Amino acid sequence: MTLLIKITVNSLLFLLFFVSMSAQNGQSMEAADNPVANLLSYEEQAEDVAKTITAADLQAHVYMLASDGMEGRETGKEGQKMAARYIARYFYELGLPELDGLDDGYYQKFPLLEVDWDEPSISVGAYTFDFMKGFYAWSTSTQADAFTTDEVIYLGYGIDEKVYSDYDGKDLQGKVILIESGEPRDQWGNYLLSGTVDPSDWSMSWQKKLRTASQKGVRMVLVIDDNFEKNIQSFEKHIHGSKLRLENGENIYCNAAYISRTMYQFLAVGNETKIEKAKERIKLKKKPKSVRLKQSVTINFRKKETKISSENILGFIEGTDKKEELIILTAHYDHLGMEDGLIFNGADDDASGVAAILEIGEAFKLAAQNGQPARRSILILPVSAEEKGLLGSKFYTDNPYFDLNQTVANLNIDMIGRIDQDHSNNPNYIYIIGSDRLSTELHEINERANFNYAQLQLDYKYNSINDPNRYYYRSDHYNFVLHDIPSIFYFNGSHDDYHKHTDTAEKINFEVLEKRTKLIFHTAWILANMENRIHADKVLD
C-alpha cells in the first residue's frame, strides 16, 4: 500500500512538473495530441525501459574496457583502437545504423599531431637560458616560432577588465610582454578585481591571460613564475615528452613561457626601480603602469611533429516526430596507456562512463524495438583524446555530424563508478556540474528525474563558479557549452586511484553505477520526449 501511494504521488508530481514546463513555454494543453495521456505513457515506459540497465551489464563493459588487454587505451595507440572496435561492434550488434560518410559506418576519424620540443631556448642579451632551467612552456598550447626583438613591455598582470586593464590604450601588436602571475591586491590584501580576499578567474585560469594577449595581437608572453622550481618539479613529466593536439585546430593562445626569477632579473636590469614603482602604483591607486625594457631577446621554439589519428564513435537512435532534434550523451573511452611496464586501466576514468552510455543507448534502442521509440533522436558519442585536452569532443563540435543548432542538450559522464571520501558513509550520491549554467529547465528536469526515480543525493559542490578544481572546464561537455548547448557533467569526485595504475575494475561499485546510470537515462528520456525542447536562458560565465 505504501509503495502504491509513493508511485501515485511521484506520478502526479511528474505530471505537474511537465504541465508547468509547458505553461512556461507558452504551450496550451490543447497544443499536443492528448498530452496527459502521452505524459503518463512516457512515465510508465521510462520505468519499464530502465530495467534493462543492470549492474551485471555495466560490469561486463567495464571489465572489458579496463582489461589489461586494452593496454590503457591511450589515444592513437593500439589499445585505444581495440576499445574503439569493441564499442563499434557493440553498436552493430544493437542494430544501430551505419552512418554515411563515417569510416566503417561508426568512426568519425580526426587527425592529430604528436608534438615534442626540439631543444627550445630563450636568449637575453648574450646569455642563453635552457629549457626547464631558465623557463618552461607547454608544447601543445604554443607554436613553433623563432625571432629576435629589441624590446619587451612589462605589462603588470596582463589583465583586461573594465575596472582595471593593463592593456588600456596600448598597441601591443607583434610585441613581447612580461607579466606577473596571479592578480594584484591592495594594501589590505584584498584582490583589486573582487574587492575581497577571493581571487577571480584571472588567478585561476592561465588560459584567460593568454587568450586575452592573443586577442590583443601579442606575439609572446613571458610570465614571471615565483614558484618556478616547485612547478618545474610538479609539471616535469607533463612538459617533457610528446603531447597531442588537433592537426588543423586553431590555436587561440599566443606563445607563452614561464620564466625563473633569474631570467626576470636579466630582462629587468636597469629598470628594477621603475617596475617596483609600477607595482606600487597598481597596489595603492589601482592604476596600471607599463615599463619598456630595452633588451635583445631571441626566442627559439623548435618542435618535432608526427601525424597520427584517432576516432570518435557515433551510435545513432532515430526519434519519431521530433527526430531532427538530438540529445547527445558523451563519455571518453581513452585513458593514459602504459608507463614503466604498468597499465593504467582507467576503470573509473572513464570506462564507467562509457559503460553507462552504452547501456543507455541499448535502453533507447530496445524501447524503439518494443514500440516505445523516443520522440527525439539520441546520439551515443564515446569520444577519445579527452586525456589529451578534450580533443575528440572539440573535433566533433567543430565538425558536427548532426546540426548543432538541433542539439537540444549534452549529458556527459566522466567517472561515476566510485565513492569519494566525502561520501564514504553515503554512497548514494552524484556530483552535478553545469546543469544550471545555461538552462534553468535542464537543471529542473534532472532534479525531477532524480526525485521520481533515483533518489540520489545531488551534490552541487563542484558546480560553484569558484571551484578551485575547475571541473566545469575539464571534461567533454565544455566543448558543447562553448556552442551554447545546455549540458550536465555527471561525476563521482576524485579518489586516491585517479590517474594511477590502481584504477582497476574490481574497485567499481556496480550497484551505485547502476543507480547513477538510471538517473542519467531518465533525464535523457524526459529530454527526448517532452513536447517543447529546452532552451538556454542563461549565457556562459
Buried (B, 14 or more C-beta within 10 A) or exposed (E): EEEEEEEEEBBEEBBEBBBEBBEBBEBEEEEBEEBEEBBBEBBEBBBEBBEBBBBEBBBBBBBBBBBEEBBBBBBBBEBBBBBBBBBBEBBBEBEBBBBEEBEEBBBBEBEBBBBBBBEBBBBBEEEEBEBBEBBBBBBBBBBBBEEEBEEBBBBBBBBBBEEBBBBEEBEBEEBBBBBBBBBBBBEEEEBBBBEEEEBBBBBBEBBBBBBBBBEBEBBBBBBBBEEBEEBBEEBEEEBBEBBBBBBEBEBEBBBBBBBBEBBBEBBBEEBEEBBEEBBEBBEEEEEBBBBEBEBEBBBBBEBEBEEBBBBBBBBBBBBEEBBEBBBBBBBBBBBBBBEEEEBBBBBBBBBBBBBBBBBBBBBBBBBBEEEBBBBBBBBBBBBBBBBBBBBBBBBBBBEBBBEBEBBBBBBBBBBBBBBBEEBEEEBBBBBBBBBBBBBBBBBBBBBBBBBBBBEBEBBEEBBEEEBEBBBBBBBBBBBBBEBBBBBBBBBBBBBEBBEBBBBBBEBBBBEBBBBBBBBBBBBBBBBBBBBBBBBBEEEEE
